[in-house]
């Protein structure tokens, strides 16, 4: 299954109930539970000083992927991915990879220059570490959170990133 079966778009108000009930944690893994909490709380943080933005992947009327991110207020060419999750019934279908790639492209296009896309990934979150490896993301042990890696990738605005999120 691939990119064509899902619509990747900006969050809309009508997505609120699905995002607040979003289920990406299939087991009681700490990184899955944390990601799920950030996603579920994201709609209530829109329009606050946090600057969160939400993007979704949908299959028909169902939200199957969510990414919560925010530009760094102190580093204009840096964006933080605060949480990225795929619905438990839609894992391993390339949704998370496509969403991360599209976030990279979206922010590079907005600034018109290279941006650093930063995230923290738990050292046992093998699926996300593999996704990052596929995208050639650099990682180093976090100096602040011992069980996490700081992951960074530079994204350039180019023709491959032109087809990002739909309104």
C-alpha positions as CSV (number, residue, x, y, z in Angstrom):
1,X,0.0,0.0,0.0
2,X,1.3,3.4,-0.8
3,X,1.1,7.1,-1.0
4,X,-1.9,7.2,-3.4
5,X,-4.3,5.5,-1.1
6,X,-4.1,8.3,1.5
7,X,-4.7,12.0,1.4
8,X,-2.1,14.0,3.3
9,X,-3.5,17.3,4.4
10,X,-3.6,20.1,7.0
11,X,-5.7,19.5,10.1
12,X,-9.3,20.7,9.9
13,X,-11.7,21.5,12.8
14,X,-13.8,18.4,11.8
15,X,-10.8,16.2,12.6
16,X,-10.8,17.2,16.2
17,X,-12.8,14.3,17.6
18,X,-10.7,11.7,15.8
19,X,-7.4,13.3,16.7
20,X,-8.4,13.6,20.4
21,X,-9.3,9.9,20.3
22,X,-6.4,8.8,18.1
23,X,-4.9,5.4,18.9
24,X,-1.4,4.8,17.8
25,X,-0.3,2.9,20.9
26,X,-0.9,-0.8,20.4
27,X,1.1,-1.8,23.4
28,X,2.2,-0.2,26.6
29,X,5.5,1.0,25.2
30,X,6.6,4.3,26.7
31,X,7.3,6.1,23.4
32,X,3.9,5.0,21.9
33,X,2.0,6.2,25.0
34,X,3.8,9.5,25.0
35,X,3.2,10.0,21.3
36,X,-0.5,9.2,21.7
37,X,-0.9,11.8,24.6
38,X,0.8,14.5,22.5
39,X,-1.4,13.8,19.5
40,X,-4.6,13.7,21.6
41,X,-3.8,17.0,23.3
42,X,-2.7,18.8,20.2
43,X,-6.0,20.2,19.1
44,X,-6.4,22.0,22.5
45,X,-2.9,23.6,22.0
46,X,-3.6,25.1,18.5
47,X,-3.4,28.9,18.5
48,X,-1.3,29.0,21.7
49,X,2.2,30.2,22.2
50,X,3.5,26.7,21.5
51,X,2.9,27.3,17.8
52,X,1.8,23.7,17.2
53,X,0.7,22.6,13.7
54,X,-1.1,19.4,13.0
55,X,-1.1,17.5,9.7
56,X,-3.1,14.3,9.0
57,X,-3.2,11.4,6.7
58,X,-6.8,10.2,5.9
59,X,-8.3,7.2,4.3
60,X,-11.8,8.2,3.2
61,X,-13.1,9.9,6.4
62,X,-10.8,8.2,8.8
63,X,-7.7,9.9,10.2
64,X,-5.0,7.2,9.9
65,X,-1.9,9.3,10.6
66,X,-1.1,12.4,12.6
67,X,2.0,14.5,13.0
68,X,2.3,17.4,15.5
69,X,5.1,19.8,14.8
70,X,6.2,23.4,15.6
71,X,8.7,25.8,14.3
72,X,11.4,26.5,16.8
73,X,10.8,30.1,18.1
74,X,14.5,30.7,18.6
75,X,15.9,29.1,15.4
76,X,13.9,30.2,12.4
77,X,15.1,27.4,10.1
78,X,14.3,24.6,12.6
79,X,11.1,22.7,13.1
80,X,10.4,20.2,15.8
81,X,8.4,17.1,15.3
82,X,6.7,16.7,18.7
83,X,4.8,13.5,17.8
84,X,4.2,11.3,14.8
85,X,1.8,8.4,14.9
86,X,0.0,6.0,12.6
87,X,-3.3,4.4,13.6
88,X,-2.8,1.0,15.1
89,X,-4.8,-0.6,12.2
90,X,-2.7,1.2,9.5
91,X,0.9,0.5,10.6
92,X,3.7,-0.6,8.2
93,X,2.0,1.0,5.1
94,X,4.4,3.9,4.6
95,X,2.2,6.5,6.2
96,X,4.7,7.7,8.8
97,X,7.5,7.9,6.3
98,X,5.3,10.0,3.9
99,X,4.2,12.3,6.7
100,X,7.8,13.0,7.9
101,X,8.9,13.6,4.3
102,X,6.0,16.0,3.7
103,X,6.7,17.9,7.0
104,X,10.3,18.3,5.8
105,X,9.2,19.6,2.4
106,X,6.4,21.8,3.8
107,X,8.8,23.8,6.1
108,X,11.6,24.0,3.5
109,X,9.1,25.4,1.0
110,X,7.8,27.9,3.6
111,X,11.2,29.3,4.4
112,X,12.6,29.0,0.9
113,X,15.8,27.5,2.3
114,X,17.1,24.5,4.1
115,X,15.5,23.6,7.4
116,X,16.6,21.3,10.2
117,X,13.8,18.9,11.2
118,X,14.4,17.7,14.7
119,X,12.8,14.9,16.8
120,X,13.5,12.8,19.8
121,X,13.2,9.1,19.4
122,X,13.3,6.5,22.1
123,X,16.2,4.1,21.8
124,X,13.8,1.1,21.7
125,X,11.5,2.6,19.1
126,X,12.9,0.4,16.3
127,X,10.3,1.3,13.6
128,X,11.0,5.0,13.9
129,X,14.7,4.5,14.0
130,X,14.4,2.5,10.8
131,X,12.2,5.1,9.2
132,X,14.9,7.7,10.1
133,X,17.6,5.5,8.7
134,X,15.7,5.3,5.5
135,X,15.6,9.1,5.3
136,X,19.3,9.3,6.3
137,X,18.5,11.2,9.5
138,X,21.5,11.7,11.8
139,X,21.2,10.8,15.4
140,X,23.1,11.1,18.6
141,X,22.3,10.2,22.2
142,X,20.2,12.9,23.8
143,X,22.1,14.9,26.4
144,X,18.9,15.7,28.2
145,X,16.9,12.4,28.0
146,X,19.0,9.3,28.5
147,X,16.8,6.8,26.7
148,X,16.3,9.0,23.6
149,X,18.2,9.9,20.5
150,X,18.2,13.5,19.1
151,X,17.5,13.0,15.4
152,X,18.1,15.7,12.8
153,X,17.7,15.9,9.1
154,X,18.3,18.9,6.8
155,X,15.5,19.4,4.2
156,X,16.0,21.5,1.1
157,X,13.2,23.0,-0.9
158,X,13.2,21.1,-4.2
159,X,10.9,19.6,-6.8
160,X,10.4,16.4,-4.8
161,X,8.8,18.3,-2.0
162,X,6.4,20.4,-4.1
163,X,3.5,17.9,-3.5
164,X,3.0,18.4,0.2
165,X,-0.1,18.8,2.2
166,X,-3.5,19.6,0.7
167,X,-5.8,22.2,2.3
